[in-house]
Amino acid sequence: MRITIAFLLLLASAFATPTSAGPYGDDLAKCLVKSSSDADRNMLVKWFFAGAALHPEIRDIATITEAQREALNRQAAALFERLLTQACKTELQEAVKYEGAVVFRSSFQVLGQVAGQGLFSHPAVNAGMQDFTKYLDMGKLAALTGTPPK
């Protein structure tokens, strides 16, 4: 099975758009997660980041070289190919047979969510993401909700 540009675009969009799957898509999603290692999921997070760094609003705060981007694209392609043609081949065939090509989106979305959870559950990331709260006016928020400021 060849991974085409259209398929990669479908995968990329899968992480941004909520979808639902049927039982075969669920089985495929479970297989993708079970068959990917922490290292695989960390690589996916890097791949997501490299893709997001192409956005004009992000480009000025994230520097990804073309060599890094190419390496990540190659690694992502190898991972997707291994998962789909080896580790989860049967689940993929059943899911496409009974639920259609939409299973790519929903199943890889689950894998992307699991990979993202690993990123955001890291203590340093979690702490850094909470740093903005020191600039919030808690009094304004409390007035809106009717609760005392903390």
C-alpha positions, 0 to 999 in steps of 0.5 A: 500500500502506497501512502499518497500525498492525498492520504497524508493530507487526510491524516494531517486533517484528522488531528484537527477535525473531530470524527467518529468511527464505527466498531471496525474503525475503533479496532483499527484505532486501538491497534494503531495505539497498541502497535506504536511505541512511546518513541513512535508517538514522540516522533509523531508529536515532532512531526505535528510540530514541524507541520504546525511550524509552517503556518505563517503565524507560527513560523517566526517562533519555531525554526525547523530546517528542511533537513529536519522536516524531511527526516520527520516526514520520512519517519512518519511515512515509515511509521504509517506504512508499518502500522498499516501494512504490517501491525494493523493490516487486518484491522485496516482491511476490515475497517475500510471494507465495512466503514470506508476510507473515513476510518483513516481519519478517525483512527489516526485521530485517536493515535494523534490524541494519544501522542499529544497527551504524552506531550502535554502530560509532561510536567515541564510542559504542563507547568509552562502551559500554566504560566499564563495564569499569572497574567490573568485578572482573577477578579474579572473572571470571578465577577463573571462567574460569581465565585470568589477569586483565588 
